[in-house]
Amino acid sequence: MKTISKVLVAAAIALLPLYSCEKHYADGYDDDTEKISHEEESDYEWDDSTIVEITLNGTSIDVVPAVATVSGTSVTITDAGVYRISGNLDDGQIIVNTTDEEAVRLILNGVEIYCSASAPIFVEKASKTVVKLEEGTENRLTDGQTYTTNSDGEPGATLFSNSNLTLFGEGTLTIEANYNDAISCDDGLIIKSGTYNIEAVDDGIRGKDYVIIDDGVFVVNVGGDGLHADANLTVNGGDITVAKSYEGLEGATIVVNAGTIHVISSDDGLNTAGGNDGSGTGGGQTGPGAGYQSTGNYNCTINGGYIFINATGDGIDINGSITMADGTLIVSGPTSSGNGAIDFDGTFTVTGGTIIAAGSGGMEQGISTSSSQYAVYAFFNTYQTANTLVSLWTTDGEELITYANPKKFGFVIFVAPELKKGSSYQLYYSGSSTGTVKDGVYTDGDYTPGTKFGECTISSILTKIQ
């Protein structure tokens, strides 16, 4: 055995950041010196002798030197600089409100802040704010269920910024968002590193102009979207687990260059659409093939990484086109015939990587003829029960892919570089396997066939097994 194990090793190698694919650099410029983000190398550099110490004492705040304004259990930072914050506030707030052109840097050094009627950290005005999670520290932000907001309805999140925001460091940030979003930025949001444990009644991580994730560990359990960008969402690395969400990842465009992503969603797993939740309008068709005409500049690009989706709605719903050059995409799609494991409006061009997807079979789509890799698919006459094994073999007796979908399914599709034009393949279902299972995929074991479903000889990009 087993060709699929080679595929997964390749996917693991792809977890290294692929900055060349996204043209995302530490100085915020691309090869043509075009500004593509607010990031500067100087964001992460400062003179430690200039650090202002802010100590939170439960019901009081000390600032040394006294360059920030303290009012009860709130402190307002009005000047650019570096501020190290330690301690806890029983009910208070950190506010940034400066007209300086330089960045404000906040070092969270073991902080626990509860704010009953507003955001524990509120960047009201700044040219840029950089938040560092000090190495080895645990930091926690919690808010109440109602806010006192300004005329613009702000703040709207537990950690809220009106301007460009960057988070990094080797510490941990835990956010319990009882009012709305956990982290929200009205400009660009960059997360370079850190560990984030997020629970929110609405979105987990939200940016307006863009969200760029370079690295980090994320566990997100929310009532709205897991990661949301009104414009562009880019993942360059990290370990992201969206344990509960409405839609897992959403943006006008989504680019995954590297990283490990696990998504559980009550609607779509990955969605590109304009505006708010539920705005996607993509359709399907009775069999895999070309999609509908795109209704906006929405697209998804997968250049690498590992993506597993368990969706009640569409697994991947792109109101535009999809391109995939490398990586692994596993989709456990809907059981309802009104949705599909894969749904797109334009084309789905695959030039590399591996796709395993299963769904209801009601509105399923495959990949487009513009692809250079081949796909095989099958429709079952009746739903197969959850965790039923399906196994794809060559007619020469080589086991390629063995998969158990965690939900009932009526459709499966496989895309892999091992599939070759002119070669013949057989599909079995049921049976058993001695392999190690991860996200339904079995590796390093032996499959004992159950029932032969059918076979095919690949003659085109998309070939039906029957």
C-alpha positions in Angstrom: 0.0 0.0 0.0 -0.4 2.8 -0.2 -0.4 5.7 -2.5 -2.4 8.0 -0.2 0.3 8.0 2.4 2.7 9.6 0.0 0.1 12.3 -0.7 -0.3 13.0 3.0 3.5 13.3 3.5 3.5 15.8 0.7 0.7 17.7 2.4 2.7 17.8 5.6 5.7 19.3 3.8 3.3 21.9 2.4 2.6 23.1 5.9 5.7 25.3 5.8 4.8 28.9 5.0 4.7 29.5 1.3 5.2 33.3 1.2 6.1 33.2 -2.5 2.7 32.0 -3.4 0.9 34.8 -1.7 3.6 37.5 -2.2 3.3 38.4 1.5 6.5 39.7 3.1 7.6 41.0 6.5 7.9 44.6 5.2 4.3 44.6 3.8 5.4 44.9 0.1 5.4 42.6 -2.9 8.0 42.2 -5.5 6.9 45.4 -7.3 7.0 47.4 -4.0 3.2 47.6 -4.0 1.8 47.9 -0.5 -0.3 44.8 0.3 -0.6 45.0 4.0 0.1 47.3 6.9 3.0 45.2 8.2 6.5 46.6 8.7 9.6 44.9 10.0 9.8 47.7 12.6 6.5 46.6 14.1 8.3 44.0 16.1 11.3 46.0 17.2 11.6 48.5 20.1 14.0 49.7 22.8 13.1 47.9 26.0 14.3 51.0 28.0 11.3 52.9 26.6 8.7 50.5 27.9 5.9 52.0 30.0 4.7 49.6 32.7 0.9 49.4 33.2 0.0 47.3 36.3 -3.6 46.3 36.8 -4.5 45.8 40.5 -8.1 44.6 40.4 -9.8 47.9 41.2 -6.9 50.3 40.4 -4.3 50.9 37.8 -0.7 52.1 38.1 1.3 53.6 35.1 5.1 54.1 35.3 6.1 56.6 34.0 2.7 58.3 34.2 2.2 58.9 30.5 -1.3 57.4 30.2 -4.5 58.7 31.7 -6.1 56.6 34.5 -9.7 57.1 35.4 -10.9 54.5 38.0 -10.4 51.1 36.4 -9.8 52.4 32.8 -6.6 53.6 31.3 -6.4 55.6 28.1 -3.2 55.6 26.0 -2.8 58.8 24.1 0.7 58.6 22.8 2.5 56.1 20.6 5.0 53.9 22.4 5.5 50.5 24.0 3.2 49.6 27.0 3.7 46.4 29.0 0.4 45.4 30.8 0.3 43.0 33.7 -2.2 42.0 36.3 -6.0 41.9 36.4 -9.0 44.2 36.3 -12.2 43.2 38.0 -14.2 45.5 35.7 -12.2 47.8 33.6 -10.7 48.7 30.2 -7.6 49.5 28.1 -8.3 52.3 25.6 -6.0 53.4 22.8 -6.8 56.9 21.5 -3.9 58.6 19.8 -3.4 60.8 16.7 0.3 60.0 16.5 1.6 58.6 13.2 3.7 56.0 15.0 2.4 52.6 16.2 1.1 51.8 19.6 2.5 48.5 21.0 0.8 46.6 23.8 2.6 43.8 25.5 0.2 41.5 27.3 2.2 40.1 30.1 -0.2 37.8 32.1 -3.4 39.9 31.8 -6.9 39.1 32.9 -9.5 41.8 32.1 -13.2 41.7 32.6 -15.3 44.6 31.3 -19.0 44.4 31.9 -20.3 47.0 29.5 -17.6 47.5 26.8 -14.5 46.0 25.2 -11.7 45.1 27.6 -9.3 46.4 24.9 -10.7 49.2 22.7 -8.5 50.8 20.0 -10.6 53.8 19.4 -8.0 55.6 17.2 -4.4 54.9 16.2 -2.3 54.7 13.1 -1.5 51.0 13.9 -1.7 48.8 17.0 0.6 45.9 17.6 -0.3 43.4 20.4 2.4 41.0 21.7 1.5 38.0 23.8 4.6 37.7 26.0 6.2 34.3 25.8 4.9 31.8 28.4 2.0 34.0 29.6 -1.7 33.3 29.9 -3.9 36.3 29.0 -7.7 36.4 29.2 -10.3 38.9 28.0 -14.0 38.7 29.0 -16.9 41.0 28.4 -20.6 41.3 29.4 -23.7 40.6 27.3 -24.5 44.3 26.7 -22.3 47.2 25.7 -22.5 51.0 26.0 -21.4 52.0 22.5 -20.7 55.3 20.7 -22.7 56.8 17.8 -21.0 54.4 15.4 -22.0 51.4 17.4 -18.4 50.8 18.6 -16.8 48.9 20.1 -18.3 45.7 18.7 -15.9 43.1 20.0 -14.0 42.0 23.1 -10.8 43.0 21.4 -11.8 45.8 19.0 -9.7 48.1 16.8 -10.8 50.9 14.4 -7.4 50.8 12.7 -4.8 48.3 11.5 -4.1 45.6 14.1 -1.3 43.0 14.4 -1.1 40.2 17.0 2.0 38.1 17.6 4.0 36.4 20.3 4.5 33.0 22.0 1.9 33.5 24.7 -1.8 32.5 24.9 -4.8 34.7 24.5 -8.2 33.4 25.7 -11.3 35.4 24.8 -14.8 34.8 26.0 -17.0 37.1 23.9 -20.5 37.4 25.4 -21.7 40.4 23.5 -20.6 39.9 19.8 -17.3 39.1 18.1 -14.1 38.1 19.9 -11.5 39.9 17.8 -12.6 42.5 15.2 -10.7 45.1 13.2 -12.2 47.8 10.9 -9.0 47.9 8.8 -6.5 45.1 8.2 -5.8 42.3 10.7 -2.6 40.3 10.8 -1.9 37.4 13.2 1.7 36.3 13.1 1.8 33.8 15.9 0.5 32.9 19.3 -2.1 30.6 20.8 -5.8 31.7 20.7 -8.7 30.1 22.5 -11.9 31.8 21.4 -15.6 31.5 22.4 -18.0 34.1 21.0 -21.7 34.5 20.5 -21.0 35.8 16.9 -17.8 35.8 14.9 -14.4 34.6 16.2 -11.9 36.6 14.2 -13.0 39.3 11.9 -11.2 41.9 9.7 -12.6 44.4 7.2 -9.9 45.0 4.6 -8.1 41.7 5.0 -7.2 39.0 7.5 -3.8 37.4 7.2 -2.8 34.5 9.4 0.9 33.5 9.2 1.1 31.1 12.1 -0.3 30.2 15.5 -2.7 27.8 17.1 -6.4 28.6 17.0 -9.3 26.9 18.7 -12.6 28.7 17.8 -16.0 27.9 19.1 -18.5 30.5 18.0 -22.2 31.2 16.9 -21.2 33.3 13.8 -18.3 32.7 11.5 -15.0 31.3 12.7 -12.7 33.5 10.6 -14.3 36.3 8.6 -12.9 39.0 6.3 -15.1 41.4 4.4 -12.5 41.4 1.7 -9.5 39.0 1.6 -8.7 36.1 4.0 -5.3 34.6 3.7 -3.8 31.7 5.7 -0.1 31.2 5.4 0.3 28.7 8.2 -0.8 27.8 11.7 -3.1 25.2 13.2 -6.7 26.3 13.1 -9.6 24.4 14.6 -13.1 25.9 14.2 -14.9 23.5 16.6 -18.3 25.2 16.1 -19.5 27.9 13.7 -22.1 29.1 11.3 -19.6 29.4 8.5 -16.1 28.3 9.2 -14.0 30.6 7.0 -15.6 33.4 4.9 -14.2 36.2 2.8 -14.7 37.8 -0.6 -11.5 35.8 -1.4 -9.9 33.0 0.5 -6.3 32.0 -0.1 -4.8 29.0 1.8 -1.0 28.7 1.2 -0.2 26.5 4.1 -1.4 25.4 7.6 -3.7 22.8 9.1 -7.4 23.7 9.1 -10.3 21.8 10.7 -13.8 23.2 10.4 -17.2 22.2 11.7 -20.0 24.5 10.5 -23.7 24.6 10.7 -23.8 26.1 7.2 -20.9 26.3 4.7 -17.3 25.3 5.7 -15.5 27.6 3.3 -17.5 30.4 1.7 -16.6 33.3 -0.5 -19.3 35.9 -0.8 -19.9 39.6 -0.3 -21.3 41.1 2.9 -22.8 39.4 5.9 -23.5 35.8 6.9 -25.9 33.9 4.8 -25.2 36.1 1.7 -23.9 33.3 -0.5 -26.2 32.4 -3.4 -24.4 29.7 -5.2 -26.2 26.9 -6.8 -25.4 23.3 -7.9 -26.5 20.9 -10.5 -27.5 17.3 -10.8 -24.0 16.0 -11.6 -20.4 17.1 -11.3 -19.1 19.5 -13.9 -19.0 23.2 -14.7 -20.6 25.7 -12.4 -22.8 28.7 -12.9 -21.8 32.2 -14.0 -19.9 34.0 -11.2 -21.9 36.9 -9.7 -19.0 38.8 -8.1 -15.2 38.9 -7.7 -15.2 36.1 -5.3 -12.7 33.2 -5.5 -10.8 30.6 -3.5 -7.1 29.6 -4.0 -5.5 26.6 -2.4 -1.8 26.5 -2.8 -1.0 24.0 0.0 -1.9 23.0 3.5 -4.4 20.5 4.9 -8.1 21.3 5.1 -10.8 19.1 6.7 -14.4 20.3 6.6 -17.5 18.9 8.3 -20.4 21.0 7.1 -24.1 20.9 7.4 -24.5 23.2 4.5 -22.1 23.3 1.5 -18.7 22.0 2.3 -16.9 24.5 0.1 -19.2 27.2 -1.4 -17.4 29.6 -3.7 -19.5 32.2 -5.5 -16.8 32.4 -8.2 -14.0 30.1 -9.2 -11.6 27.8 -7.3 -8.0 26.9 -8.1 -6.0 24.3 -6.3 -2.3 23.7 -6.9 -1.3 21.6 -3.9 -2.3 20.4 -0.5 -5.1 18.1 0.8 -8.8 18.9 0.9 -11.2 16.5 2.7 -14.9 17.4 2.8 -17.6 15.7 4.7 -20.5 17.5 3.2 -24.2 17.8 3.8 -26.8 15.1 4.2 -29.5 17.3 2.7 -30.0 17.2 -1.1 -30.3 21.0 -1.2 -26.5 21.4 -0.6 -23.3 19.8 -1.9 -19.9 18.9 -0.7 -18.4 21.2 -3.4 -20.3 24.1 -4.8 -18.9 26.8 -7.1 -20.2 29.3 -9.7 -17.3 29.6 -12.1 -14.7 26.9 -12.6 -12.7 24.5 -10.3 -9.2 24.1 -11.8 -7.0 21.5 -10.1 -3.4 21.2 -11.0 -2.1 19.5 -7.9 -3.1 18.1 -4.5 -5.6 15.6 -3.3 -9.4 15.9 -2.8 -11.7 13.5 -1.0 -15.3 14.7 -0.7 -18.6 13.0 0.2 -22.1 14.5 0.3 -25.7 13.9 -0.3 -25.6 13.6 -4.0 -28.4 16.1 -4.6 -26.4 19.2 -5.8 -22.9 17.9 -6.2 -20.2 19.4 -8.4 -16.8 18.1 -9.4 -13.8 19.7 -11.0 -13.5 21.5 -14.4 -12.0 20.4 -17.7 -9.4 23.2 -17.3 -7.8 20.9 -14.6 -4.6 18.9 -15.3 -5.4 16.3 -12.7 -8.1 13.7 -13.0 -11.1 12.8 -10.8 -13.4 9.9 -10.4 -16.8 10.0 -8.7 -19.7 7.8 -7.8 -23.4 8.2 -7.0 -24.9 5.5 -4.7 -28.5 4.5 -5.3 -29.2 4.7 -1.5 -27.5 6.6 1.2 -24.6 4.8 2.8 -24.6 4.9 6.6 -22.1 7.0 8.5 -18.6 5.6 8.7 -19.1 3.2 5.8 -15.7 2.6 4.2 -15.2 3.4 0.5 -11.9 2.3 -1.1 -10.5 3.1 -4.5 -8.1 0.6 -6.1 -6.3 0.2 -9.3 -7.3 -2.9 -11.3 -3.8 -4.2 -10.7 -4.6 -4.5 -7.0 -3.1 -1.3 -5.5 -5.1 0.4 -2.8 -5.1 4.1 -3.4 -7.6 5.7 -1.0 -9.7 4.3 1.8 -12.1 6.7 3.5 -15.0 6.6 6.0 -17.3 9.6 5.9 -18.5 10.5 9.4 -22.1 11.1 8.1 -24.5 9.3 5.8 -23.7 10.0 2.1 -24.8 9.3 -1.4 -21.9 10.7 -3.4 -18.1 10.5 -3.3 -15.4 12.1 -5.5 -11.6 11.5 -5.5 -9.0 13.7 -7.1 -5.3 12.7 -6.8 -2.1 12.9 -8.8 -2.0 9.1 -9.0 -5.1 9.0 -11.2 -3.9 8.6 -14.8 -5.7 8.9 -18.1 -6.2 5.4 -19.6 -5.9 3.6 -16.3 -8.7 1.6 -14.8 -9.9 1.7 -11.2 -12.4 -0.1 -9.0 -14.5 1.2 -6.1 -15.5 -0.9 -3.1 -17.6 0.0 -0.1 -18.2 -1.5 3.3 -15.5 -4.0 4.4 -12.9 -3.2 7.0 -9.4 -1.7 7.4 -6.5 -2.2 9.8 -5.1 1.2 9.0 -4.6 4.3 11.1 -7.5 6.8 10.6 -7.3 10.6 10.6 -10.3 12.6 9.5 -11.8 9.5 8.0 -8.7 8.6 5.9 -7.1 5.3 6.5 -3.3 4.9 6.0 -0.7 2.2 6.7 -3.1 -0.7 6.9 -4.9 -3.3 4.8 -8.4 -3.0 3.5 -10.6 -6.1 3.4 -13.1 -5.5 0.6 -16.8 -5.5 1.2 -18.9 -5.0 -1.9 -17.6 -3.9 -5.2 -19.5 -0.8 -6.4 -18.1 -0.6 -9.9 -15.2 0.4 -12.0 -14.1 2.9 -14.7 -11.3 3.7 -17.1 -10.3 7.3 -17.0 -11.0 8.9 -20.4 -11.5 12.5 -19.4 -10.8 14.9 -16.5 -14.0 13.7 -14.7 -15.0 10.1 -15.0 -17.9 8.3 -13.4 -17.5 5.0 -11.7 -20.4 2.6 -12.5 
